[in-house]
């Protein structure tokens, strides 16, 4: 029996798929016990007395962790899900393009591979804490602490370090961004509040704010999935999740459907989206814009899969719970 520690379960999606396979999901049983005695007051002829008894007990049991294993077993019995952990760990599968052919879009897959969590909000929170500590150290006359973040190089890096804090927000301006939480502090070996704010800006551009699971089965390849908030288990703030699971790579299992592969396109189409009468062709315009978005994803500037990797629409993310006794025996 495999024990799983779930980080994420999309219970709505799991229930919907189970309903298609089994015609519904039983989520509660009801059994109650009731006793009742009632007397009405009035003329003797009209007086009534009622005594009744019944049995009905009510027990509601949340299926919780049982929901996803039920779906996983049902999909496996129907041959609808495929474990591709070995394939994605083979660099030749990626180089030859065979993986994309054998695992088309929409395929239900299970992938176990080294991976890590990422959230631009946590990057901002961590850098803001670093800045606050250094401001505090300065206030008590202690020596500020530097990070290993490399300073910018050349004139552009110098300009960034001298740019100071962001301009204050005024009424009617756009909402504050994640980087605005990082205070200014004395430049320490090239590390400054301005530099850290720049890294947060890059983080929220490349990975839209929210929790991401990034699997890296082989060097240079990323299988990514953004986990939707409000789903079961994903109910903790970013700081709490990272305090629990850390930032290091560890073995994660991701189950879901293949969303999209990173594009191989390198040339952009002509921005020609007009009909012969001069009106805008809506379909052509949408495709031109989507081609621009694919190109931004190809160069890693926005939250889209990057070739040759792909994205996964997540059903569940978990890690297996090792049997301590078995581990001790293997080490012995």
SEZA-210023 format. One record per residue: y, x, z of N, C-alpha, C in turn; residue in three letters. Coordinates in steps of 0.1 Angstrom, whole numbers, plus 5000, padded with zeros to 4 digits. Layout:
<atoms>
YXZYXZYXZALA/...
</atoms>
This chain:
<atoms>
498850085000500050005000501250095000UNK/502250064991503450134990504550064998UNK/505150145008506250085015507550135009UNK/508450045007509750075000510950055009UNK/511850145008513150125014514150085003UNK/514549955003515349914992516849944995UNK/517450004985518950014985519549894978UNK/518949834969519549724961518449634956UNK/518649504956517849404950518749294945UNK/518649274932519449154926518549034928UNK/518648964939517748854942517848744932UNK/519048714927519248604918518448634905UNK/518548754900517848794888516348794890UNK/515948844902514548844905513948704905UNK/514648614912514248474913514148404899UNK/515148434891515148374878513948424869UNK/513648544870512548594862511248554868UNK/511148544881509848484887509648344883UNK/510748264882510648124878510148114864UNK/510448204855509948204842508448234841UNK/508048324850506648364850505748274857UNK/506248224869505348134877505847994879UNK/506947964872507347824873508147784885UNK/508547884893509347864905508947964916UNK/509847964926509648054938509647974950UNK/508647974958508547904971509247994981UNK/510247934988511048014997511047955011UNK/510447835014510447785027509347685029UNK/508947675041507947575045508547485056UNK/508147365057508747275067507747195075UNK/507847205088506847135096507647105109UNK/507946975112508746935124507946845132UNK/508246835145507646745155508746665161UNK/508546525161509646435166509046325175UNK/509646295186509346185195510546105197UNK/510345975197511545885197511245755205UNK/512145715214511945585221513245515221UNK/513245385218514545315216514345175222UNK/515345125230515344985235516744925232UNK/516744795226517944725224518144625235UNK/519444615239519844525250520344395244UNK/519944275250520344145245519544035252UNK/519643915247518743805253517343845253UNK/516543795263515143835264514443805251UNK/514743695245513943665233514243765222UNK/515443825222515843915212515644055215UNK/515344085228515244225232514044285225UNK/514344415221513344485213513044625219UNK/511844665219511544805223510744875213UNK/511145005210510545075199510145215204UNK/508945255202508445385205507745445193UNK/508145565189507445625178507245775180UNK/506445825173506145975174505746025160UNK/506146145158505846205145505746355147UNK/505246415137505046565137505646625125UNK/506646715127507246775115507846905121UNK/507347015117507947145122508647215110UNK/509647285112510447345102510547495104UNK/510147565095510147705095510747755082UNK/511747835083512347895071512148045071UNK/511548095061511248235060511848295048UNK/512748385050513348455039512348555033UNK/512148545020511148635014511548775014UNK/512948795013513448935014512749035006UNK/512149135013511449245006510249194998UNK/509749075001508549034994508948984980UNK/510148944977510548894964510248994953UNK/510849114954510749204943509349254941UNK/508549284951507149324948506349214941UNK/506649084945506048974938506348984923UNK/507649004919507949014905507349134899UNK/507349244906506849374900505349354897UNK/504549284906503149264904502949164892UNK/503749064891503648964880503949034867UNK/504949114866505349184853504249274849UNK/503649344859502549444855501349364850UNK/501049254857499849174853499949124839UNK/501249094835501549044821501749154811UNK/501749274816502049384807503549384802UNK/504449334810505849324806506749444811UNK/506249524819507049634825506249764822UNK/507049874820506450004817507050104826UNK/506250184832506750304839506850414830UNK/508150464828508450574819508850694826UNK/508450714839508850834846508450964840UNK/507150964835506751084828507451114815UNK/507651014808508351024795509751084796UNK/510551024806511951074807512051214813UNK/510951264820510851394825510451504815UNK/510151454802509751544791510951564782UNK/511451684782512651704773512451684759UNK/511151704754510851684740510951534736UNK/510751444745510851304743512351274739UNK/513251344746514651324743515151394730UNK/514651514728515151594717514651524704UNK/513451474704512851414692513351274689UNK/513951214699514351074697513250974699UNK/512051024702510850934704511050834715UNK/511750874726511950784737512750654733UNK/513750674725514550564721513750474712UNK/512850524704512050444695510950364703UNK/510350424713509350364721509850274732UNK/511050294736511650204746512950144741UNK/512750034733513949964727514849894738UNK/515949854733516949784742516249654748UNK/516449634760515849514767514549534773UNK/513949654771512649684777512749684792UNK/511749624798511649634813510949764817UNK/511649844825511149974828511250004843UNK/510450094847510450154861510550304859UNK/511550364866511850504865511950564879UNK/511050664881511250744894511650884890UNK/512750924895513351054891514351104901UNK/514651234901515751274910517051214906UNK/517751164916519051104913519951104926UNK/521151064923522151064934523050944932UNK/523750914943524750804943526150854940UNK/526950774934528350814931529250694932UNK/530350714939531350604940532750674940UNK/533650644931534950694931535750664943UNK/535350554950536050514962535750614973UNK/534450654973534050754983534750894981UNK/534850924968535551054965537051044970UNK/537650934968539050914973539050914988UNK/538150854995538050845009537850985015UNK/536951065009536651195014537851285013UNK/538451285001539651374999540851325007UNK/540951195010542051155018541751205033UNK/540551205037540251255050540551405051UNK/540151475041540451615040541951645042UNK/542751565034544151585035544751545048UNK/544251445054544751395067544451505078UNK/543251565077542851665087543851785086UNK/544051825074544951945072546451915076UNK/546851785074548151755079548151755094UNK/547051705100546951715115546951855120UNK/546151945113546052085117547452145117UNK/548152115106549552175105550452125116UNK/550251995120551051945131550852005144UNK/549652065147549352125160549452285159UNK/549852325147550052475145548752545142UNK/547752475138546452545135546452575120UNK/545452665117545352705103544652605095UNK/545252555083544652465075543352515069UNK/542452425064541152465059541252435044UNK/540652535036540652515021539352455017UNK/539252405005538052354999537652454988UNK/536452434983535952514972536352464958UNK/537252354958537652294946538452394938UNK/538152434926538852534918540252484915UNK/541252564917542652524913542752514898UNK/543752444893544052444879544452574874UNK/544252604861544552734855545752724846UNK/546452824845547552834835548752744839UNK/549652724830550852654832550552504836UNK/549652444830549352304833548852294848UNK/547952384852547552384866548652404875UNK/549652494872550752514880551652394881UNK/551752324870552652204870551952094879UNK/550652084878549951984887550152014901UNK/550152144905550252174919551652154924UNK/552652164915554052144920554552004918UNK/553651914913554151784910554351694923UNK/553751734934554051664947553351534947UNK/553751444956553151314958553551224947UNK/552751114945553051014935554350944938UNK/554950894928556250814930555950694938UNK/556850664948556550544956556550414948UNK/555750324952555650194945556850104948UNK/557250034938558349944940557849804937UNK/558649704942558349564940558049544925UNK/556949474922556649434909555849544901UNK/555649654908554849764901553349734902UNK/552549814895551149794895550549824909UNK/549449764912548849794925548549944927UNK/548449984940548250124943546850164938UNK/546650284934545350334929544650414940UNK/543350444938542550514948543250644952UNK/543850714942544350854945545550844954UNK/546250724955547450714963547150724978UNK/545850724982545550734997545550885001UNK/545650974992545551124995546951174999UNK/547151215011548551265015548851405009UNK/550051445009550451575005550151665017UNK/549751785015549551885025549852025019UNK/550052125027550452255022549352315012UNK/549852375002548952434992548152544999UNK/546852524998545952625005545052684994UNK/545352804990544552874980544452794967UNK/545452734963545452654951545052514952UNK/544552474964544152334967545352254973UNK/545652144967546752064971546451914970UNK/547251834976547151694975547151644960UNK/548051714953548151674938546951704931UNK/546251814934545051854927543951754930UNK/543851724943542751624947542951494941UNK/544251444940544551314934544151314919UNK/544251434913543851444899542351424897UNK/541551484907540151464906539751324909UNK/540451254917540151114919540451024907UNK/541551064900541850994888540751004878UNK/540251124876539151154867537951074871UNK/537651074884536451004889536450854886UNK/537650794888537650644886537750614871UNK/538050714862537950694848536550704843UNK/535850814847534550834842533550734848UNK/533650704861532850604867533750504874UNK/533650384868534450274873534150254888UNK/535150234896534950224911533850124914UNK/532950164922531750084925530550184927UNK/529450134932528350224935527550244923UNK/527250364919526450404907525250484912UNK/524050454906522850544908522750624895UNK/522750754896522550844884521250924885UNK/520350894876519150964876519251074866UNK/518751194870518751314861517351374860UNK/516551314851515151354850514951494844UNK/515951534835515951664829517451714828UNK/517651844827519051884826519751834814UNK/520951784816521851744805521651594802UNK/520751524808520551384805520751294817UNK/521451184815521851094827521350954823UNK/520550894832520250754832521050684843UNK/521950604839522850544849522750394850UNK/523150354862523150204865524250184875UNK/525050084873526050044883525549924890UNK/525549934904524949834912526049734916UNK/525749604913526749504915526849464930UNK/528049454935528249424949527949274951UNK/527549244964527249104967525849074966UNK/525049174961523549144960522949194973UNK/521649154975520949184987520849334990UNK/521049375002521049515007522249595004UNK/522949564993524149634990525349564997UNK/525349575010526349495018527149595027UNK/527049725024527749815033528849885025UNK/529849925032530949995026530550135020UNK/531250185011530850315005530750425015UNK/531650425025531550535035530250525043UNK/529750405046528550385053527350425045UNK/527350385032526150415024526050565022UNK/527150635020527050775018526750845031UNK/527150795042526850855055525350845057UNK/524750735052523250715054522450795044UNK/522850795031521950855021522450985016UNK/523751025019524251155014524551155000UNK/524951274995525251294981524251384974UNK/523251434981522251524974521351434965UNK/520751504956519751444947518451424955UNK/517851304954516551274960515851184950UNK/514551164953513751084945514050934947UNK/514550864936514850724936514050654926UNK/513650534928513050454917513950334913UNK/514250334900515150234894514350134885UNK/514350004888513649914880514649814873UNK/514549794860515449704854515149704839UNK/516149654831516049644817516949754810UNK/516549804799517349904792518549834787UNK/519749874791520949814786521449864773UNK/521849994772522250054759522050204760UNK/521950254748521850404747523150464743UNK/523350584747524650654744524650674728UNK/525850654723526050664708525950804703UNK/525450814691525450944684526650954674UNK/527350844673528450844663529550944667UNK/529951024657531051124659532251084651UNK/532151014640533250974632533650834635UNK/534950814636535550674638535750604625UNK/535550474625535850394613537250384611UNK/537650354598539050324595539550194602UNK/540750204607541250084614541749984604UNK/540749934596541049834586540449704590UNK/541249614596540649484601541449364595UNK/541949384583542749274576541949204565UNK/542149074564541549004552542449024540UNK/541948984529542749004516544048924517UNK/544148824524545448744525546348804536UNK/546048914542546848974552546648924567UNK/545748824568545348784582544448884588UNK/544348874602543448964609542048904609UNK/541148994605539748954606539248994621UNK/539048884629538748904643537448984645UNK/536448964637535149044638535349194636UNK/536149224625536349364621537249424632UNK/538249354637539049414648538249444660UNK/537349354664536549374676535649494674UNK/535049514662534249624659535049754659UNK/536249754654537049874655537349914669UNK/537649824677537949854691536649904699UNK/535549834696534349874702533950014697UNK/534250054685533950184680534750294688UNK/536050254691536850344699536250354713UNK/535750244719535150254732533950344732UNK/533150324721531850404720532250554720UNK/533350584712533750724711534250784725UNK/534950694732535350744746534150764755UNK/533150674753531950694761531150824756UNK/531250854743530550974738531151104744UNK/532451104746533051224752533151214767UNK/532651114773532551104787533751054794UNK/534650984787535950944793535850814800UNK/534950724797534850594803533350564807UNK/533250464815531950424821530950364811UNK/530450444801529450404792528450514791UNK/527150484788526150584787526550694777UNK/526150814779526450924771525150984764UNK/525151004752524051044744523451174750UNK/522151184752521151094748520650994758UNK/521450984769521050894780521150754777UNK/520850664787520950524785521350464799UNK/521750334798522050254810520950164813UNK/520850124826519850024830520549914837UNK/520149784833520549664841519649654853UNK/520149674865519249694876518649564882UNK/517349564885516749464893516649514907UNK/516249634909516049694922516149844922UNK/516549904933516650044935516050074949UNK/515050164949514450184962513850324962UNK/513550374974512850504976511550474984UNK/510550544981509250524988509250585001UNK/508650515011508650575025507350655026UNK/507450785028506350875029505550845042UNK/504250865041503350865053503450995060UNK/504050995072504251125079502951205081UNK/501851125085500651195088500051265075UNK/500151195064499651255051500451375047UNK/501851375049502651485046502251605055UNK/502051575068501651685077500351745073UNK/499451665069498151725065498251815052UNK/499151765043499251845031499951985034UNK/500951975043501652105047500652195055UNK/499752135063498852215070497752275062UNK/
</atoms>
